[in-house]
Amino acid sequence: MSRDTHPGAQCPHCQSHLALVPVPGNSAATTIPVLPVVLKEEWQPPPVAEVLAVYAGRAKDTVTAARGAAKVRESLNRARASAAQRRAAQKTARHTPKSA
């Protein structure tokens, strides 16, 4: 039976189906909704060795690696300069006397 055609009650928040279970000691007609217990598995990243195994047989291209490293250094230097400029502008804005 598909989830959409299930005749049972649904949780208004997560839309999961609720099981109707008879309460012991009462008549069989009396039921209360019970949420199904679903244990969620916590996600963990794959082992590093498994990820790096893909790159194990590749040769190192030093020219491309140097070019990539230079681009990263240039980008970091631009970001540092921009952050320093922004901090200096904020500092002068805070310390500039306001005219009335």
C-alpha positions as CSV (number, residue, x, y, z in Angstrom):
1,M,0.0,0.0,0.0
2,S,1.5,3.4,-0.9
3,R,2.0,6.1,1.6
4,D,-0.6,8.4,-0.1
5,T,-3.4,5.8,0.1
6,H,-2.7,4.7,3.7
7,P,-6.0,5.0,5.7
8,G,-4.3,5.7,9.1
9,A,-3.8,8.9,10.9
10,Q,-0.9,11.2,10.1
11,C,1.4,13.4,12.2
12,P,0.5,17.1,11.3
13,H,4.2,18.1,11.5
14,C,6.2,15.4,9.7
15,Q,3.3,13.7,7.9
16,S,4.4,10.2,9.1
17,H,1.7,7.7,9.6
18,L,0.6,6.9,13.1
19,A,-0.1,3.4,14.3
20,L,-3.3,2.9,16.2
21,V,-2.7,0.5,19.1
22,P,-5.2,-0.8,21.6
23,V,-4.7,0.3,25.2
24,P,-4.3,-2.7,27.5
25,G,-7.0,-2.9,30.1
26,N,-9.6,-1.0,28.1
27,S,-12.0,-2.2,25.5
28,A,-10.6,-3.2,22.1
29,A,-12.4,-0.3,20.5
30,T,-10.3,2.3,22.4
31,T,-7.1,3.1,20.6
32,I,-4.4,5.8,21.0
33,P,-2.1,7.1,18.3
34,V,1.5,5.9,18.7
35,L,4.4,7.3,16.7
36,P,6.6,4.7,15.1
37,V,10.2,4.6,16.4
38,V,12.6,5.2,13.6
39,L,16.3,5.3,14.5
40,K,18.2,7.7,12.3
41,E,21.7,6.9,11.4
42,E,24.2,9.8,11.9
43,W,26.1,10.6,8.7
44,Q,29.8,10.2,8.9
45,P,32.3,11.1,6.1
46,P,34.1,8.3,4.4
47,P,37.5,7.3,5.6
48,V,40.4,9.5,4.3
49,A,42.2,6.6,2.9
50,E,39.2,5.7,0.8
51,V,38.9,9.2,-0.5
52,L,42.6,9.6,-1.3
53,A,42.7,6.1,-3.0
54,V,41.3,7.8,-6.1
55,Y,44.3,10.0,-6.4
56,A,46.9,7.3,-5.5
57,G,48.0,6.4,-9.0
58,R,48.2,9.9,-10.5
59,A,51.4,11.7,-11.3
60,K,52.0,15.2,-9.7
61,D,51.9,18.0,-12.3
62,T,54.1,20.6,-10.6
63,V,53.4,23.3,-13.2
64,T,49.6,23.1,-12.6
65,A,50.1,22.8,-8.8
66,A,52.3,25.9,-8.7
67,R,49.9,27.9,-10.9
68,G,47.0,26.8,-8.6
69,A,49.0,27.7,-5.4
70,A,49.8,31.2,-6.9
71,K,46.1,31.8,-7.6
72,V,45.2,30.8,-4.1
73,R,47.9,33.0,-2.6
74,E,46.8,36.0,-4.7
75,S,43.1,35.5,-3.7
76,L,44.0,35.3,0.0
77,N,46.2,38.5,-0.3
78,R,43.3,40.3,-2.0
79,A,40.9,39.2,0.7
80,R,43.3,40.3,3.5
81,A,43.8,43.7,1.9
82,S,40.1,44.1,1.4
83,A,39.4,43.1,5.1
84,A,42.1,45.5,6.3
85,Q,40.6,48.3,4.2
86,R,37.1,47.6,5.5
87,R,38.3,47.6,9.1
88,A,40.2,50.9,8.6
89,A,37.0,52.4,7.1
90,Q,34.9,51.2,10.0
91,K,37.5,52.5,12.6
92,T,37.5,56.0,11.0
93,A,33.7,56.0,10.8
94,R,33.5,55.2,14.5
95,H,36.0,57.8,15.6
96,T,34.9,60.7,13.3
97,P,33.1,63.3,15.4
98,K,29.6,63.9,14.4
99,S,28.6,67.4,13.4
100,A,25.4,68.8,14.9
